[in-house]
């Protein structure tokens, strides 16, 4: 009886593995992280202003802060690009709060 249940359980697990794998094209890297938003969400808790340092110094500091602030590698990279000025600027809004177009 126990061996039959064990075999049934293992078979159901093996059948569930491909279904749990999901769509392989959807990876955590499929979307770009906004460095400015990541900086504001994580860094401004302790740091008020953005200081400019050499790229080497910034990379070292961000590597250390990645551990302290519990950042993912993608978040740390996005913050580095934002601080280095390498991130593409966001498009300016074309409407005011009331919905009128900006001239």
MARLUMBA-559179 format. One record per residue (C-alpha): residue in three letters; x, y, z. Coordinates in nm, 4 decimals. Each point is the difference from the previous one (the first is absolute). Layout:
<sites>
code, c1, c2, c3
ala, X, Y, Z $
...
</sites>
This chain:
<sites>
code, c1, c2, c3
unk, 0.0000, 0.0000, 0.0000 $
unk, 0.2794, 0.2426, 0.0956 $
unk, 0.1989, -0.0769, -0.3132 $
unk, -0.3067, 0.0621, -0.2186 $
unk, -0.0566, 0.3383, 0.1644 $
unk, 0.3675, 0.0878, -0.0340 $
unk, -0.0007, -0.0877, -0.3709 $
unk, -0.3191, 0.2000, -0.0571 $
unk, 0.1459, 0.2977, 0.1855 $
unk, 0.3286, -0.0079, -0.1939 $
unk, -0.1839, -0.0364, -0.3287 $
unk, -0.2167, 0.3020, 0.0762 $
unk, 0.3108, 0.2007, 0.0904 $
unk, 0.1720, -0.0934, -0.3245 $
unk, -0.3067, 0.0958, -0.1991 $
unk, -0.0250, 0.3351, 0.1807 $
unk, 0.3597, 0.1060, -0.0716 $
unk, -0.0548, 0.1021, -0.3661 $
unk, -0.3179, 0.1861, 0.0945 $
unk, 0.1777, 0.1870, 0.2795 $
unk, 0.2803, 0.1027, -0.2356 $
unk, -0.2386, 0.2365, -0.1746 $
unk, 0.0961, 0.2096, -0.2968 $
unk, 0.3791, 0.0014, -0.0316 $
unk, -0.0047, 0.3317, -0.1894 $
unk, -0.1142, 0.1858, 0.3117 $
unk, 0.3101, 0.0614, 0.2079 $
unk, 0.0634, 0.2504, 0.2780 $
unk, 0.2271, 0.1861, -0.2431 $
unk, -0.2762, 0.0535, -0.2567 $
unk, -0.0808, 0.3468, 0.1317 $
unk, 0.2313, 0.2911, 0.0581 $
unk, 0.0241, 0.1367, 0.3523 $
unk, -0.0339, 0.3754, 0.0368 $
unk, 0.3188, 0.1125, 0.1752 $
unk, -0.1508, 0.3251, 0.1247 $
unk, -0.2962, -0.1803, 0.1565 $
unk, 0.2299, -0.2644, 0.1508 $
unk, 0.2242, 0.2736, 0.1435 $
unk, -0.2961, 0.1857, 0.1501 $
unk, -0.1510, -0.3180, 0.1430 $
unk, 0.3207, -0.1345, 0.1533 $
unk, 0.2682, 0.2649, 0.0389 $
unk, -0.1918, 0.3066, 0.1142 $
unk, -0.0836, -0.1728, 0.3268 $
unk, 0.3508, 0.0941, 0.1137 $
unk, 0.1527, 0.2177, -0.2726 $
unk, -0.1518, 0.3411, -0.0720 $
unk, 0.1972, 0.1194, -0.3005 $
unk, 0.1738, -0.1749, -0.2864 $
unk, 0.3740, 0.0536, 0.0250 $
unk, 0.2223, -0.0356, -0.3023 $
unk, 0.3034, -0.2225, 0.0221 $
unk, 0.2141, -0.1775, -0.2554 $
unk, -0.1682, -0.2945, -0.1705 $
unk, 0.2409, -0.2363, 0.1763 $
unk, -0.0846, 0.1419, 0.3439 $
unk, -0.3741, -0.0028, -0.0725 $
unk, 0.0129, -0.3629, -0.1134 $
unk, 0.1818, -0.0985, 0.3197 $
unk, -0.2436, 0.1909, 0.2211 $
unk, -0.3024, -0.1453, -0.1769 $
unk, 0.1442, -0.3509, 0.0358 $
unk, 0.0287, 0.0529, 0.3749 $
unk, -0.3433, 0.1591, 0.0247 $
unk, -0.1512, -0.2850, -0.2010 $
unk, 0.0618, -0.2234, 0.2986 $
unk, -0.1059, 0.2539, 0.2631 $
unk, -0.3175, 0.1096, -0.1826 $
unk, -0.0848, -0.3506, -0.1244 $
unk, 0.0000, 0.1033, -0.3679 $
unk, -0.0129, -0.2395, -0.2914 $
unk, 0.2789, 0.0134, -0.2575 $
unk, -0.2392, 0.1586, -0.2512 $
unk, -0.1039, 0.2683, 0.2494 $
unk, 0.3636, 0.0766, 0.0856 $
unk, 0.0900, 0.0237, -0.3699 $
unk, -0.2954, 0.2295, -0.0689 $
unk, 0.0933, 0.2247, 0.2927 $
unk, 0.3606, 0.0131, -0.1228 $
unk, -0.1156, 0.1030, -0.3479 $
unk, -0.2290, 0.2627, 0.1500 $
unk, 0.2743, 0.1445, 0.2205 $
unk, 0.2491, -0.0018, -0.2873 $
unk, -0.2490, 0.1803, -0.2244 $
unk, -0.0097, -0.2889, -0.2462 $
unk, -0.3717, -0.0673, 0.0341 $
unk, -0.2258, 0.1313, -0.2732 $
unk, -0.2062, 0.2967, 0.1209 $
unk, -0.3712, -0.0503, 0.0312 $
unk, -0.2233, 0.1689, -0.2537 $
unk, -0.1438, 0.3282, 0.1232 $
unk, -0.3727, -0.0065, 0.0776 $
unk, -0.2145, 0.1527, -0.2692 $
unk, -0.2988, 0.0899, 0.2152 $
unk, -0.0522, 0.1945, 0.3189 $
unk, -0.1883, -0.1329, 0.2989 $
unk, -0.3267, 0.1386, -0.1368 $
unk, 0.0516, -0.1700, -0.3351 $
unk, 0.0831, 0.3094, -0.2072 $
unk, 0.2837, -0.0424, -0.2468 $
unk, 0.3281, 0.1733, 0.0786 $
unk, 0.0894, 0.2500, -0.2749 $
</sites>
